[in-house]
Amino acid sequence: MNIAVISGLLRRTKIFVDTASGGEECLEKFGAKEEYLAAGFSDYLSKLVMPYALDAMLLKHLPADKLVFDSADTGEAEETQLPDWLSDIPLISPRRGIEFCGGQQEYLDALKLFAASIKE
């Protein structure tokens, strides 16, 4: 009974794969893209998942009549103050970190989590 119910839901529900297959070029070179789609996935994202790529995928697959946009969203960056010392650390790019994390506060949260997980 449960298998029949789930089988019915997977036919109507979009399912995406988040893959570490080496990026778009590797997916196409080794046929992984076709393999994922043939296995029943609706679409895929390769890591590192960029916020704009996730947004684009969701917009591509969601029905237009289900989309509601926040009229207060002006597209301007949020104003979270980054610590001054952050720009002094070699090999760390706050701009890229913010881009990968999706925002300044999310970037700061990721840095705190990273700092808590290392010894020094």
C-alpha positions in Angstrom: 0.0 0.0 0.0 2.7 2.5 1.0 4.7 1.8 -2.2 1.6 2.5 -4.3 1.0 5.8 -2.6 4.7 6.9 -2.8 4.9 5.8 -6.5 1.9 8.0 -7.2 3.5 11.0 -5.5 6.9 10.6 -7.2 5.1 10.9 -10.6 3.8 14.3 -9.7 6.5 15.6 -7.3 9.6 17.2 -8.7 12.8 15.5 -7.3 16.2 17.1 -7.7 19.7 15.6 -7.3 22.5 17.5 -5.7 25.6 15.9 -7.1 29.3 16.2 -6.4 30.1 14.8 -9.9 32.7 17.5 -10.7 30.6 20.3 -12.2 28.6 20.7 -15.4 31.5 19.7 -17.7 32.0 16.3 -16.0 28.2 15.7 -15.9 28.0 16.1 -19.7 31.4 14.4 -20.5 30.6 11.2 -18.6 26.8 11.1 -19.3 25.8 11.6 -15.7 23.2 14.3 -16.7 21.4 11.8 -18.9 21.7 9.1 -16.2 20.1 11.3 -13.5 17.3 12.3 -15.8 16.7 8.7 -16.9 16.6 7.6 -13.3 13.6 9.9 -12.8 15.1 13.1 -11.3 13.5 16.2 -12.6 16.7 18.2 -12.6 20.1 18.4 -10.9 22.5 20.8 -9.4 26.3 20.2 -9.2 28.3 21.4 -6.3 29.2 24.1 -5.3 25.5 25.1 -5.4 25.2 28.8 -6.0 22.2 30.5 -4.6 21.3 32.0 -8.0 21.4 28.5 -9.6 19.1 27.1 -7.0 16.7 30.0 -7.5 16.8 29.6 -11.2 16.0 25.9 -10.9 13.1 26.4 -8.6 11.7 29.1 -10.8 12.1 26.8 -13.8 10.1 24.0 -12.2 7.5 25.7 -10.1 4.1 26.5 -11.7 3.8 30.2 -12.5 0.5 30.4 -10.7 2.2 29.3 -7.5 4.9 32.0 -7.5 4.5 34.9 -5.2 7.2 37.5 -5.1 7.8 39.8 -2.1 7.2 43.4 -3.3 9.5 44.7 -0.6 12.5 42.9 -2.1 14.5 45.5 -3.8 17.4 43.2 -4.7 19.7 45.3 -2.6 22.3 43.6 -0.4 21.6 43.3 3.2 23.5 45.5 5.6 25.3 43.3 8.0 28.6 44.7 9.3 31.5 42.3 8.6 34.4 42.4 11.1 37.3 44.5 10.0 39.8 41.7 10.7 38.1 39.4 8.2 39.7 41.2 5.2 43.2 40.7 6.8 43.1 36.8 6.6 45.0 35.5 3.6 43.1 33.2 1.2 39.7 34.2 2.5 37.5 36.3 0.2 34.5 37.7 2.1 32.9 38.7 -1.3 33.1 35.1 -2.5 32.0 33.7 0.9 28.9 35.9 0.8 28.2 34.8 -2.7 28.5 31.1 -1.9 26.5 31.3 1.3 23.7 33.5 -0.1 24.1 36.5 2.2 26.3 38.3 4.7 24.6 36.8 7.8 24.7 33.3 6.4 28.4 33.8 5.7 29.1 34.9 9.2 27.2 31.9 10.5 29.3 29.6 8.3 32.5 31.2 9.6 31.4 30.7 13.2 30.6 27.1 12.5 33.9 26.6 10.8 35.8 28.3 13.7 34.1 26.1 16.2 35.1 23.0 14.3 38.9 23.6 14.1 41.5 23.3 16.8 43.3 26.6 16.1 
